[in-house]
Amino acid sequence: MIYLGIDGGGTKTVFLVADDQLHELDRFETGPSNWFSSGEDASRKAINEGVSRLQHRPDAVCAGFAGAGRPESLAFYTSTLQSLLPHARVLVESDAFTAYIGAIGPAPGVLLIAGTGSICLGRRADQTTVRVGGWGSQFSDEGSGFWIGREAVRTALILADRREQSDFTGVVTRSLGIASIHDIVSAWNSGRIAVPHVAALFPEVARFYPSEPAGRILREAAAHLRRLTESALDLVQVQDCAISLAGSVAQHPLMRGLIGIDFTDPKHPPEWGAVIWARQRLTDLRG
């Protein structure tokens, strides 16, 4: 049997192909596939490109996508994959769930995910799941790459309004590829700059740490991520359960230290979680 695991997010989409003994056969990346932040056309393009590059046709597919917990995006992802892989059994989950399975497995625990967006997923002893946060860039995703990038832009605008010369403003402006920080509004409205571009400011802000205002922004982001994790632990109600983390922001050594929780390293990355879950589900159906 051949399994395809997909981890689709706001920055990239990872495709992993493995056999029944979980030997890796192929792995590659395409563009972002978050239906909400990247749009339907970009998401479909990333998925189409990935499927077209497959050297092995899968018998089962499990795809974890950002936003797949919502009915409209779940329908989009499912129909897109089924049309491209009509002979495979297709299962679509949230990217948080497949990341959890990769990091912790089916056991009770809590997984903090912070990359472009942020969410905390917990699994209780009865195998039910709970979530905290992750309600999208407009209203939630506290402490995420986009949240950090947005705070960096907001701060740079304030400094510019005060006519304060700042290396920080220059770094933000150059990283976004605009001539002036005030150009951010028109660039955003035109779609030239979108959520992934703002989230990509995180490494620049991290390099600026501990200088201000980067120090303040990252400390506030870490406080948000700690709150998400502690809220999920309260809901899971399992003593001494595994607490792990995933995503470029959460796993960054600086942020991990600022959050201040004793996380365990994930067992496997999210794309492996998708493969493991595809194999488990197919085994369950056979049995």
C-alpha positions in Angstrom: 0.0 0.0 0.0 1.1 3.5 -0.8 0.2 6.4 1.5 0.3 10.2 0.8 0.4 12.6 3.7 -0.1 16.3 3.0 0.6 19.2 5.4 -1.0 22.3 4.0 -0.5 25.7 5.6 -0.3 29.4 5.0 3.4 29.4 3.8 3.9 26.0 2.1 2.4 22.6 1.4 4.4 19.5 2.1 3.8 16.2 0.3 5.1 12.9 1.8 4.8 9.5 0.2 5.5 6.3 2.2 4.9 2.6 1.8 3.2 0.2 4.2 6.3 -0.2 6.3 6.4 3.7 6.6 9.5 4.0 4.5 9.7 7.4 2.9 9.4 7.2 -0.9 9.2 10.8 -1.9 8.9 14.3 -0.3 8.6 17.8 -1.8 7.0 21.2 -1.2 4.7 23.5 -3.1 3.2 26.9 -2.3 0.7 27.9 0.4 -2.7 26.1 0.5 -4.6 27.9 3.3 -7.9 28.5 1.6 -8.7 31.5 3.9 -5.4 33.4 3.8 -4.1 32.4 0.3 -7.4 32.1 -1.6 -9.0 29.3 -3.5 -6.9 29.7 -6.7 -3.6 29.6 -4.9 -4.6 26.7 -2.8 -5.8 24.7 -5.8 -2.6 25.5 -7.6 -0.5 24.2 -4.8 -2.4 21.0 -4.5 -2.5 20.4 -8.3 1.2 21.0 -8.6 1.9 18.6 -5.8 -0.3 15.8 -7.2 1.3 16.3 -10.6 4.7 15.6 -9.2 3.8 12.3 -7.6 6.0 9.4 -8.7 3.8 6.9 -6.9 0.0 6.8 -7.0 -1.3 6.5 -3.4 -4.0 4.1 -2.2 -4.9 6.3 0.7 -4.4 10.0 1.3 -4.6 12.0 4.5 -4.3 15.7 4.2 -4.1 18.2 7.0 -5.0 21.7 5.9 -5.3 24.9 7.8 -9.0 25.8 8.1 -10.2 22.3 7.2 -12.3 22.2 10.4 -14.8 24.5 8.7 -17.5 22.9 6.4 -16.9 25.1 3.4 -13.1 24.6 3.3 -13.4 20.9 4.1 -15.7 20.5 1.1 -13.2 22.4 -1.1 -10.2 20.3 -0.1 -12.1 17.0 -0.3 -13.5 17.6 -3.7 -10.2 18.9 -5.0 -8.2 15.9 -3.9 -10.9 13.4 -4.9 -11.0 14.9 -8.4 -7.2 14.6 -8.7 -6.9 11.1 -7.1 -10.2 9.4 -7.9 -8.9 5.9 -7.1 -7.5 6.7 -3.6 -9.3 6.8 -0.3 -9.2 10.5 0.7 -9.4 11.8 4.3 -9.1 15.5 5.1 -8.4 16.7 8.6 -7.3 20.0 10.1 -3.6 20.6 10.0 -3.7 20.9 13.8 -4.9 17.3 14.1 -2.3 15.7 11.8 0.4 17.7 13.5 -0.9 16.4 16.8 -0.8 12.8 15.6 2.7 13.3 14.3 4.0 15.0 17.5 2.3 13.0 20.2 0.3 10.1 18.6 -3.2 9.2 19.7 -2.3 9.5 23.5 -3.7 12.3 25.6 -1.8 15.5 25.5 -1.5 19.1 24.3 0.1 20.4 21.1 0.9 24.1 20.7 1.1 25.1 17.0 2.4 28.5 16.0 3.6 29.2 12.5 1.8 31.5 10.1 -1.2 31.1 12.5 -1.6 29.7 15.9 -3.8 27.1 17.7 -3.5 24.7 20.6 -5.0 21.2 20.3 -5.6 18.9 23.2 -6.7 15.2 23.3 -8.5 13.9 26.4 -8.3 10.4 27.8 -11.6 9.5 26.0 -10.0 10.5 22.7 -12.1 13.6 22.2 -10.3 16.7 21.1 -10.4 20.2 22.4 -9.1 23.4 20.7 -8.1 26.8 21.9 -7.6 29.7 19.5 -6.9 29.3 15.8 -9.9 31.4 14.6 -8.1 33.1 11.8 -5.9 36.1 11.2 -8.6 38.7 11.6 -9.8 37.8 15.0 -7.4 35.3 16.5 -4.0 33.5 15.9 -2.4 35.3 18.8 1.3 35.0 19.0 1.6 33.6 15.5 4.0 34.6 12.8 1.2 36.8 11.3 0.4 38.3 14.7 4.1 39.1 15.2 4.5 40.6 11.7 1.3 42.7 12.1 2.6 44.1 15.4 6.0 44.8 13.7 4.2 46.8 10.9 1.9 48.6 13.4 4.9 49.6 15.5 6.9 50.7 12.4 3.9 52.9 11.4 3.8 54.5 14.9 7.5 55.2 14.8 7.2 56.7 11.3 4.3 58.9 12.4 6.4 60.2 15.2 9.2 60.9 12.7 11.5 58.7 14.8 14.5 57.3 12.9 14.6 53.6 13.6 16.6 50.6 12.2 13.5 48.5 13.1 11.3 50.5 10.7 13.9 50.1 7.9 14.1 46.3 8.5 10.3 45.9 8.3 10.1 48.1 5.2 12.9 46.3 3.3 11.6 42.9 4.2 8.2 43.7 2.8 9.7 45.0 -0.4 8.1 48.4 -0.2 9.7 51.9 -0.6 8.1 53.4 2.6 6.3 51.8 5.5 3.3 53.9 4.6 3.0 51.9 1.3 1.9 48.9 3.3 -1.8 50.0 3.1 -2.0 50.2 -0.7 0.2 47.0 -1.0 -2.2 45.1 1.3 -5.3 46.4 -0.4 -4.0 45.5 -3.8 -3.1 42.0 -2.7 0.6 42.5 -3.4 1.3 41.9 0.3 -0.8 39.2 2.1 -0.8 37.1 5.2 2.2 35.0 4.3 4.3 38.1 3.6 3.5 39.6 6.9 4.1 36.3 8.8 7.5 36.1 7.1 8.6 39.1 9.1 9.0 36.9 12.2 12.7 35.8 11.5 13.6 39.5 11.1 11.9 40.5 14.3 13.6 37.6 16.1 17.0 38.7 14.8 16.4 42.2 16.2 15.8 40.7 19.7 16.4 41.7 22.5 16.5 45.3 21.2 13.2 47.2 21.4 10.6 47.1 20.0 11.3 43.5 19.0 11.7 42.5 22.7 8.3 43.7 23.6 6.6 42.2 20.6 8.1 38.7 21.1 7.5 38.7 24.9 3.8 39.6 24.2 3.6 36.8 21.6 5.1 34.3 24.0 2.6 35.3 26.7 -0.2 34.6 24.2 1.2 31.2 23.3 1.6 30.3 26.9 -2.0 31.2 27.7 -3.2 29.0 24.8 -1.2 26.1 26.1 -2.4 26.5 29.7 -6.0 26.9 28.6 -5.8 23.6 26.7 -4.2 21.8 29.6 -7.1 22.9 31.8 -9.5 21.5 29.3 -7.7 18.2 28.8 -7.6 17.4 32.6 -4.9 14.7 32.3 -2.1 14.9 34.8 1.4 14.7 33.4 0.3 14.4 29.8 2.6 15.1 26.9 3.0 18.7 25.9 4.7 19.3 22.6 4.9 22.1 20.0 5.0 22.5 16.2 5.5 25.3 13.7 8.3 27.7 12.9 7.4 30.2 15.6 6.7 27.8 18.5 9.8 25.7 17.7 12.2 28.7 17.4 14.7 28.4 20.3 14.1 32.0 21.3 10.3 31.7 21.4 10.5 28.3 23.1 12.5 29.9 25.9 10.2 32.9 26.2 7.1 30.8 26.5 8.7 29.1 29.5 6.9 25.7 29.3 8.8 22.4 29.5 7.8 21.1 26.0 8.8 17.7 24.6 10.1 17.6 21.1 7.6 16.2 18.5 8.1 12.6 17.6 7.4 13.3 13.9 6.6 16.3 11.7 2.9 17.0 10.6 3.3 15.3 7.2 4.3 12.1 8.9 1.3 12.5 11.2 -0.9 12.6 8.1 0.7 9.4 6.7 0.4 7.6 10.1 -3.3 8.6 10.3 -4.0 7.5 6.7 -2.4 4.1 7.5 -4.3 3.8 10.8 -7.7 4.7 9.2 -7.2 2.2 6.3 -6.3 -0.5 8.8 -9.4 0.2 10.9 -11.6 0.0 7.8 -10.1 -3.3 6.8 -10.3 -4.8 10.2 
